[in-house]
Amino acid sequence: METILIKGLQLLVSLALLIILHEGGHFLAAKIFKVRVEKFYLFFDWKFSLFSTYSNWWRKLRGKQPAKKKENGEYEYEGTEYGVGWIPLGGYVKISGMVDESSFNEEDSQKSFWSQLPQLMKNIIIRNEDVKGEKWEFRTHPAWQRLIIMLGGIIMNFITAFLIYAMVLFTWGESFVKSEDMEYGMKFSEQAKADGFRDGDIIIKVDDEIVESWKASVLQDLSNAKTATVLRSGEEVVITLPEKMSLLDMIEQPAYAAMRAPLSIDSILPGTPAEDAGLKKTDKICAVNGIAISDFNDFQNALFNLQNNLPENANFGDSLKARQITLLLNDSVEKEITLTTDFTLGFANKMPYQDKISKKTYGFLESFPAGVKYGIETLKSYVDQMKYIFTPQGAKQVGGFISIGNIFPNVWDWQKFWLLTAFLSIALGFANVLPIPALDGGHALFATFELITRRRLSDNFLLVVQYFGMYILFGLMILAQLNDILRIFGL
């Protein structure tokens, strides 16, 4: 329970910070161009909010009269309303005049959307001079200003990530194990071995780029490379790679290549199958279900294979049966154990190379270009993985809030917290730049269309595509949460 609370708190703090900064980007750009911002909310406030600067008790505390309300229940504008909603699924700024609300009458609002669709699709293109409104409304401003306002949140996300990476490098530096110090070499998947790699090889070059230390981004480089040079028994060997390599296949467990680690139990996690079975730090795991284990990679791969071999229509009973395993300990003792629903045993393995960790430090000024470089490499890796999202295999990798929360460590570690926050800022920025109506990228696309054609899309048309954009977003959200639920049951 404590672990869940720590992970949940880290996720909440990280997302709250990123939401405020993202919406702050829109807010700042709108203020610069003198566009009215009616609301600035952290989280959503459907029906009611946890806090509002327009609430009577807050205004009374500041010696102000209660805010006046309009017929639709909204407050009359007296400056931006700042607040905190009760639904922690995001946040928003309400910018005046995003659409011409006066063009939709009460009678139309009672009709179904689909019955209005033919009428809404008429007059898709309008002239700029036909746009009416107040000077402080969004729609009356030039397209280039509206474009900057809509991109403000995305720009803020990327700037935030670059600054966080810079400050992490300045504060903690960069720790890594040099390739030449990896005495255990690397572990490769069956596919990698078929391509010419051998367990114990050390990748020292991808094409002509030197690999100074192993990190996950090397897999991305390998997926686009023609050759890899490895150090094998003290000699350099060049391996010609296949023409088409899927990054998604390479990062799926067992990974195409990974740092090899001896299996050595460091600690037993409380409340886990390992503790229930009485495992000790001195125990040596020799086999899982009769399959010999030579290192920690073999152990992880054995558990991953149990989950991966579940049939497509597997139910909870199938998962439970697959999680009932037999461990051979110390060459002689067999133990029957049921793994957790996410197919883990519950122990921490000793980290190898603790005495061979190299550290690179950065001065204050040199940390900024290094942070930008780190951020760009992270973005490239994220984009490379996102292109698989619409494949059956990629769709299974989509995760919701549970998956996001699980990437945070079990204990509060500021360095990891900031690194993960920067990564989420990159992910949030990229997700919002996608040209999907209802996202910032969709609005930016329409403003760009206007800049190029000197023609404007009507509010009626924008309303239609907003609906379709929302359907796409709701579909992705449902898929993400469903995948999380299936993982809870080991499916």
N, C-alpha and C positions, 0 to 999 in steps of 0.2 A: 504493500500500500504506500509506503514511504517513497519507493522508487517512482511509482505512478505520479505522486504529488510533485516530486522534484522535476520529472520530465514535463508534466503539465504546466508547472509554473514557468519553466524556461520557455516553453512554447508560447504561453500567454504573453510574457514580457517581450519576447522577440517580435511576435506578430503585432502587438500593440505599438511598439516603437516603429516598426516598418509601415504600419497603416497611417500613423500620424505623419510620418515623413512623406509618404506617397501622396496623401491628400494635401499635405502642406505644400507640395510642389504645384498642384493645381491652384491652391488658394493664393500662393505668392504670385503666380503668373497672372491670375485674374485681377488681383489688386494692382499690379503694375499697369495693366491696361484699363483700370477703372471699371471693371465689371463687378457687379454686385454679387457677393457671396452670402446667401441667406442662412445656410447652415454649415457647420463643420463638426462632424460627429465621428467619434471613435466607437465602433460597433454600430449595429442597426437598432433603431428605436421604434419598431412597429408597435403601435397603440400607445406605448409610454416609454419613458427614458429613465435611467438611473440618476442622471443629473442633467440639468439644462440651465444655462445662464438666463433663460426666459422664465424659469419657474418662479412662482410667487414668493417662496421662502428665501430664495437667493436675492431676488430684487428687493425684498423687504429688508434683508440684511444689509444691502447697499443703499438703503434709503430711497428706493424708487417705487413708483406706483406699479400695480400689476399690469402685465403686458396685455394689450388689446388683441382680441381674436377676430378673424374674418368669418364669414358664413360657413366656409368649408372646414373650420376648426384650426386652420393654420394661424400662427401669430402674425400680426402686422409687423412689417419690417422696421426695426429700430437699431440696425446694426447686426452683424453676424451673430447667430445663435450658436454657442459652443456647447457640446453635450457629450454624454456617454450613454450609449444604448445598452440593451440587455442581451442582445443576440450577438455573440462574439464570432461572427462570420465575415468580418470586414469592417469597412467604414465608408464614409462618403462626404463630399462637399456638394451642397445644393447651389448651383449657379443660376442666377436669374436668366430667364429667356432662352433656355436651351432649345425649347420648341415654342411655337406660338399657341399657347393654351387657349387663347380667345377664339381660335378657329374650330375648336371642338365644343359643341353645345351640349347641354344636359341631356337632350333627347338622344343624341348619338351615343352618349356614354352608357345608355341603358341597353343598347343593341350589342349583340355579340361581335367580337372582333372579326370573325370569319364572314359574317353577313355584310360587314362594312368594307371588306377587302377590295372588291372591284372598284368601289368609289375612291378608296384611299390610294389606289395605284394610278389614278388619273393625274395628269399634269405632274409627271415626275420631275421635270426640269422647269425651274422658274427663273425669272430675272432678278438680279440683286436689287434693282430699284423697286421690285414688288414687295420686298421685305419691310415690314413696318414694326416699330417698337421704340422703346425708350433708349436713350443713349447709353444707359448703364446695363442694358441687356446683352447677353452673349451673342444672340443672333444678329444684332445690328453692327457688330464689329467686323473688320476685314478678315478674310480667310486666314491670312498669315498669323494674325493675333489669336484667332480661335485654334489654329494648329498648335501654336506654342502652349496655350492654356491646356489643351488636351494631352500634350506630350510632357507637361510639367511634372506629373507624378512619375512617369517612366524615367525621365532624366534624373529626378531626385533619387530613385532607386539605384541607378547605376553609380551616381556620385557617392551615395551612402556606402555602397559595397566597396568602391575603390578606397574611400577614406578609412573604412574599418580594416581592410586588408593592410593598408599602409601603417596604421597604428598598431596592429597586431605584430607586424614585422619589426616595427621600431621598438615595441615593448618586449617581445619575447624572442625576436629573431626567427630564424628558420632552422629546424632540426631535421637531420636526415642521416641515413647510413650510406656511405659511398659505395658505389658498385663493387669496387675492388675489395671492400671489407665484408662482403656478403659470403662468408665462408660456407654456409649451407646451400648457397645457390638459390635457384628458383624452382617452383613446382608448376608443371604444365598439364593442361587438360589432354584428353585423348586426341582431340582434334589438333591441338598444337604439336603433339608428338607425331601425328600423321604428317604434319607440315614440315617436320625435320628437327624440332626441339627435343631435348632430353632433360629429364629431371636433374638438377644440379647445374645446368647452364646458367650463365649470368648474361643478361642482355646489356651490351655496352654501346651499341649503336642502332639507331633506326634510320635506314637509308644512310645519309652522311651526318646525321645529328647525333652527337655524343650523349649517352644517357648517364648523367653523373650520379643519379640515385633513382631507386625505384619508386614510382608513384602511379596511381591509377590512370593518370593522363597518358602514360606511355601506351596503354592499350588503345587509346584513341589514335595515337600516332601510328601504331602498328596496323590499325584497320585501314589506313590510307597509304601505307608504305609498300615498297617493292621488295626491299631486303631488310634483314636484321642480322647484326653481327653479334655473336655470343662468345663468351670466354668459356672454353670447355677443356678441362684438365690442363689449364695454363696456356692453351693455344686459341687463337682467334679463328672462328668458323663462321662463314657467311651463309645465311639461309635465305633462299628465294621464296618469297611469300606468295600465296594464291592471289589472283587478280581481284576477286571480289570477296571481301571479308566483312561480315556484319558485326558492328560494334555491340549490338544488343546480344548477339550470341556470345561474344567475347567476355562481356561483363557478367553474364548470367552464370550462377554457380553450377558446377565448379568453374572458376574463372579460367580463361585461356592461359594466363600466366599470373603468378602471385609469388610474393616473397615466401620462401620455405622456412618453416618454423618447427623446431623440435617440440614434441608433445611433453609438456612438463606442467603439472597442476600447480598453480600458484595459490589459489584460494577457492573455497567452496562457497557458493552464493547461498544465503539463507532462504528457506522456503522453496527449494528447488528439488527435482528428482535426485540430483547428486547428493544433497544432504540427506534426503529420505533413505537413500540406498547406503549411506554410511561411507561414501567415498572419502579418502584422505589425501593429503598433499603428497604423501609418499607412494601412492598407488600409481601403477603404470598400466595404461589401457593398451592392450595388445591386439584386440579384435572386436569388431561390431558385427553381430549376426554371422560369425565365422569368417568375415573378411579381415585379413591382416591389416594392422595399422602401424605405419612406420614413422609418421610425423603428425603434427597437428592439422596439416592440410588434408591428410588422408581421413582423419576423424571428421573434420567439417564436411568433406565431400561425401562421406558415407551417410551422414545425416541429411544432407541436401538431396542425395539420390533417393532416400526414403520418401521425401516429400514430392520430388519431381516425378516419381514413378506412380503416384496416385492417378487413377483414371480420371478422365474429364468429368464424368458424372459422379465423382466420389461423394459420399455422405460422411456424416460425423463418425459412424461406425467404421467405415473404411479408414478414416484418419486415425482413429483410436487403435485399430489393429496394426497399422503401419508404425505407430509410435511405441509399440511394445517390442522392445529389443533385448538382445542378450549381449552383455559385455563380458569379455574375457580380461580379467585383471591379473597382473603379475604372473602371467604364463600358466596359471593353475586355477584361479577362482572365477566361476561364472556367476553373474548376477542378472536377474530379470528386472528390467527398469522400464517405466512408461515415461516417455519424453513429454515436455510441455506441448501445448497446441501449436507453438511456432517451431517445433522440432529442435529444442535445445535441451541439454543435460543440466547445465547450471554450474559451471566452474569457469574460473578465469585462468587462461594459460599464461605462463611466464613469457614476457616479451623478450625476444632474442636481441642480441647486439647492444645491450644496455651500456656496455663498456666501450662501444665503438661508434657512438653517436657523434656526428660532427655538427657544429653549429655555425651559422652565418649570421652576423649581426649587421644592422642597418642604422646609419645615422638618420637624424630627423629629416633632412632634405632628401637624401637618397631613398628613404622609405616610400615617398610618394610615387615616383616612376615604377618602383618595384611593386607597389600595391596595385597600380593600374595594370601592369603586366599580369599580375596574379589574377586580377578580376577578369581580364580579357580571356585568359586561358580557361578560367572557370566557365565563362559564358560560351566559349567555343565548344567545350566538352558538353555543356548542358544542351546546346542547340543540336549537336550531333546525336544525342540520345533522344531528343524530342521528335526527330523525324520518324521514329519507329512507333510513335504513340497510336497510330491508326492501323497497326498490324495486330493480329490476334495475340501474338506474343507480347507486343508492347503494351496492349490494353491491360494485360494482367499486372503490369508493373505500376500502373497508375495507383496512387495511394491518397487517402484523405488525411484528416487531422491525426488519426491514430498513427499512421505511418510517419507523418512529419514529426510528431512528438517522439517517436521511437528513435529518431536519429540523434536526439540529444542524449548525453551521458547520464548514468545513474546518479552521479554526484555532481554538484555544481562546480564546473570548471570554467573560469572566465575566458581563458584562451579558446577553448572549444566552443563556448557560448557565442563569442564574437565571430569566430570563423563560420559557424552555422548560420548566424544571423546575416552575415554578409552573403552567404550562399543563397539564403531564402530571399534576400533583397534582389539578387541577380535573377532568380527564378520568377519572382513577382514582376520585375520589370519586363522580362522577356514575355511572360504570359500576357501582360497587358498590351504589349506592342503588336500582338497578333491581330490581323485585320478582321476581327469578329465583331459584328454590330453588338452594341451594349458594352463593349470594352473600349478602353482609350484608343486602341489601335484602329477600331472601326470608325470612331469619330475623326481620328486623324486622317484616315483614308478618304473620307468624304470631303474634308477640308482641302486635302491635296488635289482631289478631283476638281474642286472649284478653282484652285489656283491655276491648274493647267488649262481647263476648258473655259474659264471665265463664266461658267454657268453653275447654278446652285440647285441642289436636290431639295425637293419640297418637304415640308414637315410631315405631310401625309405619308410619303415614301419612307422617310426616316422612321416613322412610327412602325411601319410594316416590318422593316428589316430589324428593328429593335426587338420585336417579338420573336423573330426567328433566331436572333442572336441569343436571347434569353433561353430559348429551347435548347440550343447547343450547350450553353453553360450549365443548365440544370441537368442535362444528360451526362456531361462529364463529371459533375458533382456527385450524381447518383452512382455512377460507375466507380468513382474513387471510394465512396463510403461503403459500397457493396464489396469491393475488393478487401477493404479493411475488415469487414465482418467475416468474410470467408477465411481470412488469415487467422482470425481469433479462434475459429473452429478447426484450424489446421488444414484448410482446403485451398 
